Amino acid sequence: MAIKKISDENYKSEVLDNPKTTVIKFQADFCGPCHALTPIVEKISDEMPEVKFVSMEIDKDGVNTATEFGIRSIPQLYVIKNGKVISQKAGASDYDTIKKWLTENV
């Protein structure tokens, strides 16, 4: 399953108003660790179809949302349920670490 790219304009409808648990990945084009994390998150999204996975470019399409979240470093992953942040993970990690974190928090 591909990770859907979202922006400030559709954040509310794609994440907050969405009945599914959502994982949002904050990233930027210039960020090497963000690019390294992408295939890991894509693989996990295939394994967890009950969860919606989205990404937001903080320097282009998600400046306001990233500011609201207080993003200071990237990549950042957030688990959101019913419009509330359940858990957060900063930095790139390997598949097993991300999968375990998500399994514990979804």
N, C-alpha and C positions, 0 to 999 in steps of 0.2 A: 504494500500500500504506500502510495506516495505521501509525503508530508505536504499538506496544503499551506501555501504561502498566504499570509494575511497582512493586513495593514491597520493603521489607526482607525480608518473608516469602517472596517467590518469586524473589528475586534469584539465589540459587544455582541453582535449577532452570531459570530463564529465560536466565541468562547463563553461569555457570560450567560447568554440566552440559550445555549446549547444544553440539552438534557444529558448528554454523554459526559463522562469524565474526560477532561482534555489535558494533554501535555503540550505546553508551549515552549518552543526553543527560541531564545533570543540569540541572534547572531549578526554578523556583518560580513560583507564580501571580502574584506581585507584580512579576516581572521582565519589563520591556518588551523587552529584547534577546532574552530566551528566546522570547517570543511571535513576534518577528520572524524568528527562526531556524526555527521550527517548519515553515512551508510549504516552506522550502528543503530541510530534511531529509526531509520527506514526499515531495517531488518526486524527490530522489535515491534514496529507498527504492524508489520505483516503477522506477527505472532500474537498480537493483542487487538483483534478487530473490534472489541467492545469499547476501546478507547480511541478518541479522536486525537490525532497528532497534527500540530500546526507549527509554523515557524514565522518569525518576524525579523526583518532587517532593521536593526535599531537606528542605523544612520540614514535610512531612506524612507521607508514606509511606516516605521514604528517609533518615531522620535517621541511622540506624546505618551504612548503606552509604556515605553521603556523608562521614561521619566517618572511616570506614576508608580512603576515597580521599583524605582531606585536602582536601576541597573548601572553598575559601575565597572563591571568586567564581563566578558563574554568568553565562551558560551555560558548560558544560564538555562536551566530547565526548571519548569514549574509544573506541578500537578494541580489542576483546578477542578473542584467538584462543587456543583450548585453555586457557582459564582465566587467561591472562596478558595484561597490558596491553601492547599493541604500540605505541600512539601516543596522544597526547592533544592536544587543541586547546582553548584557552580563548577565550571571547568570541564574539560574533556576527560572522559574515563573510558575504560574498556567495556566491551559488551557485557561481560558477567556482572560488573559493578552497576552499570546502568539498569540492566534487567532486574537484578535483585532489588535495587532501590525502587523501581517502578512497581514490582510485584508487591512490595511491602506497603506501597502508598496509593495504590489504585483500588 
